[in-house]
Amino acid sequence: MEVNKGYFAGKTAVVTGAASGIGLALIEELLASGAEKVVVADFNQANLEKHVNRLKGQYPGKVKGILCNVTLEENVRAMIAGAVEFFGGKIDLLINNAGAGFFGFFVAPSDPGGLEKLGFKEQTNADWEKAFALNFYGALYGCRAAIPLMRKQGGGQIVNIISGIAFYHMPYQSMYAATKAALNAMTLSLRAEFWDDRIKISSATPGTTATAIWEGKTMPEGIQTPQQSARRILAGAANNRRVIYGDDADESGSKNCFDVDCQEIPDQYLLNIARQRRNGKMAV
Ligand SMILES: NC(=O)c1ccc[n+]([C@@H]2O[C@H](COP(=O)([O-])OP(=O)(O)OC[C@H]3O[C@@H](n4cnc5c(N)ncnc54)[C@H](O)[C@@H]3O)[C@@H](O)[C@H]2O)c1
């Protein structure tokens, strides 16, 4: 998929969780599309320095790295303020991408079968709070910091990275499914709320993508590259799509997930996933 290069040319953009995987690919595609300046925000200092130094060499004057833990609202506010300063006062695009996959047991299984091999553990309340802090509140804080600035400057754009799991709720990932479904709901409420302020707000699933999120597990078959994912997300953003689908499976899954006339399709699919995972296979 080709990115609409003209759309991003001359724009300023912040991407969170951008020192790795899909976030890094989004930054690289934005720069290749002629973005004026970008901010790479992440809490992994080593990866941030490594990639920001490399990109600064390739795109002098256009790249700034900001260390930011998105679970801390003050960090996010300071990061957005630092970005606006670097951009000379204007922020065109914010992509709230930082997130993690959170696999595990809702309650301890009587027989873990092959799941122990996958490193799954019973999830506690503290784990649930951590998951929401990162996957939900991280993006909420980003929106809350950027929207008043975008409104003041006459418009802007925000893309919140959800997951196909917001539509196809995978077993042994209840925490992940809940955080991303909640983020999708918040995003689509904000889309209508700020439409008349000329702030475009979308959800985007990246599709199943080969990144560190798989935490060393054998990756599913047919997985795509971060670059493929980033290109689809940016192509959808350029068209102001309501929900952007990062791969064809996410797009078709979203069509039948809540359809009263074909409930057996997601049921059969997800039951099959549960059984495969119980046998130690990381199916999606
Ligand atoms: N890879 C996939 O198949 C897939 C599928 C669906 C959705 N996603 C979503 O895509 C997004 C990017 O994930 P990825 O696959 O590129 O994974 P990744 O692990 O390669 O990248 C995640 C980045 O987020 C950063 N991060 C984690 N916690 C942070 C925090 N508290 N503050 C700031 N940065 C933090 C990490 O340091 C890392 O650089 C996530 O929101 C993820 O849920 C990925």
The ligand as a Gaussian input file, in Angstrom:
#p B3LYP/6-31G(d) Opt

LIG

0 1
 N        2.335000      -6.285000      16.519000
 C        1.065000      -6.632000      16.385000
 O        0.737000      -7.719000      15.832000
 C       -0.016000      -5.725000      16.884000
 C       -1.345000      -6.077000      16.599000
 C       -2.352000      -5.261000      17.063000
 C       -2.065000      -4.094000      17.758000
 N       -0.756000      -3.770000      18.024000
 C       -0.511000      -2.521000      18.754000
 O        0.476000      -1.762000      18.084000
 C        1.136000      -0.897000      19.011000
 C        2.642000      -0.989000      18.822000
 O        3.080000      -2.282000      19.190000
 P        4.270000      -3.058000      18.466000
 O        3.702000      -4.307000      17.934000
 O        5.017000      -2.141000      17.557000
 O        5.136000      -3.479000      19.744000
 P        6.617000      -3.071000      20.209000
 O        6.814000      -3.782000      21.502000
 O        7.601000      -3.299000      19.107000
 O        6.522000      -1.501000      20.458000
 C        5.904000      -0.940000      21.580000
 C        6.704000       0.295000      21.991000
 O        5.999000       0.932000      23.055000
 C        6.965000       1.329000      24.026000
 N        6.322000       1.435000      25.331000
 C        5.870000       0.438000      26.138000
 N        5.423000       0.938000      27.298000
 C        5.586000       2.293000      27.219000
 C        5.318000       3.369000      28.109000
 N        4.781000       3.152000      29.327000
 N        5.590000       4.623000      27.696000
 C        6.130000       4.847000      26.478000
 N        6.434000       3.877000      25.612000
 C        6.151000       2.613000      25.974000
 C        8.029000       0.232000      24.004000
 O        9.253000       0.678000      24.569000
 C        8.118000      -0.045000      22.506000
 O        9.083000       0.793000      21.897000
 C        0.655000      -1.322000      20.411000
 O       -0.351000      -0.426000      20.846000
 C        0.051000      -2.689000      20.159000
 O       -0.942000      -3.030000      21.088000
 C        0.273000      -4.551000      17.597000

